[in-house]
């Protein structure tokens, strides 16, 4: 049988709480990194719209004005259907 003092129990509780906090912060960091990566990818796609020819835009059914408006959207304005 292992004897456990009150201070050891408190220490275990603090360590467990610390581990849970670190795990949660790690999860938040991963989620944030994925969101940033997605935002950069969407922004890159928007910048590519600017380089498409009139014919290419016509082929995909987008007018130049719409492509220009889309390419000017904020990097933080990720479409809802693309979010995590």
JOGI-V730311 format. One record per pair of residues at least 12 apart in sequence whose ideal C-beta (glycine too) atoms are under 8 Angstrom apart, sorted by the first residue. I is the first residue (numbers start at 1). J is the second residue. If there is no record, write none. Layout:
BEGIN
i=I j=J
i=I j=J
END
This chain:
BEGIN
i=31 j=84
i=34 j=84
i=35 j=78
i=35 j=83
i=35 j=84
i=38 j=78
i=38 j=82
i=38 j=83
i=38 j=84
i=39 j=75
i=39 j=76
i=39 j=78
i=40 j=75
i=42 j=75
i=42 j=78
i=42 j=79
i=42 j=82
i=43 j=75
i=46 j=70
i=46 j=71
i=46 j=73
i=47 j=71
i=49 j=62
i=49 j=67
i=49 j=68
i=49 j=70
i=49 j=71
i=50 j=67
i=50 j=68
i=50 j=71
i=52 j=67
END
